[in-house]
Amino acid sequence: MEKVKVGIVGLGWVAQVVHLPILKRLPEAEVIAVCDRIKDRARLVSEKFGIKRFSTNPADLFSNDDISAIIVCTPTDSHKDIAIAALHAHKHVLVEKPIAPTYHDAVQIAEAARQSRCKLMVGMNHRFRPDAMILKSFIEGGELGDIFYVRTGWLKRRNSDTGWLTQKNKSGGGVLLDLGIAIIDMALWMMGLPQARRVTATHFSHTTKGVEDTSLLSIRTEHDALISAEVSWSMCLQDDMYHCQIFGTEGTASLNPLRINKQLHGNLVNVAPAKLDPPEKLFRRSYENEIRHFLAAVRGVNPILSTADEAAERMRIIEAAYKSARTQKEVFLS
């Protein structure tokens, strides 16, 4: 198997804890160079993971003919410039979510990907959770009938360690962009990617300034199905809560833990596989599956899942949610 030669831009938590350890284990990948604006961090990370080249300038990676794919792990405000520059250099790109801080920026990235004819994938790792992929296969097989309601949420314990995520000039927004976009994407993916038509949102800022730390929203789709989502960084909880319940005309299902309930011979039966990994392993497996999928797409084995166009549509929903929270009115999407 020919290795995909990879460069990574941005060496914060997600690069050091997720991407680099996974890439170093995969036989189909080789990390050629890493880049971070902080020189000492770039040097230390390259030494830790045995990578020969490091830089503080992403252009050094884009001009490297040995590199065919770039992974973007920088703060959201820099995604557009880095992704477009990489595409112009004819590199395939995996960019962490959200694709960009605004819908307009996301559309520009999607257009650059089309013009370059390179592959661009957005890191929606929740689609690649093993339990989510199993549930998706049941839904596609018609086991739950028509999906008319999804209730999902990701509530985190209150934490004073906020970092750049609470700096709107870097992140573009608060918890809705950080956690909400991921679970909204997964809900829409489970439903077959219908178009959103109406959005209502309420935001709270109990522990943050300038961005929301709690977001509650509902989305009506083109088929009049409903998504209800709740996300927070600031709940007074002992443990984080992650949930997704899916209601169909022929059955119901939930994640974390996975249950798939169907009516069989007049009885409600859980038809989900009996043995599944614990939540922390599902999290790591989701990233490994995502990275493997991207590498396979670069090699031409499979098409991209989680495209730039899909990510731009998520940003259109997100911007409608922010408008709804600001005006305290329902927002209609054309």
Buried (B, 14 or more C-beta within 10 A) or exposed (E): EEBBBBBBBBBBEBBBEBBBBBBEEBEBBBBBBBBBBEEEBBBBBBEEBEBEBBBBEBEBBBEBEEBBBBBBBBBBBBBBBBBBBBBEBEBBBBBBBBBBBBBEBBBBBBBBBEEBEBBBBBBBBBBBBBBBEBBBEBBEEEBBBEBBBBBBBBBBBEEEEBEEBBBBEBBBBBBBBBBBBBBBBBBBBBBEEBEBBBBBBBBBBEBBEEBBBBBBBBBBBEEEBBBBBBBBBBBEEEEEBBBBBBBBEEBBBBBBEBBBBBEEEEEEEEEBEEEBEEBEEBBBBBBBBBBBBBBBBBBEEEEBBBBBBBBBBBBBBBBBBBBBBEEEEBBEBE
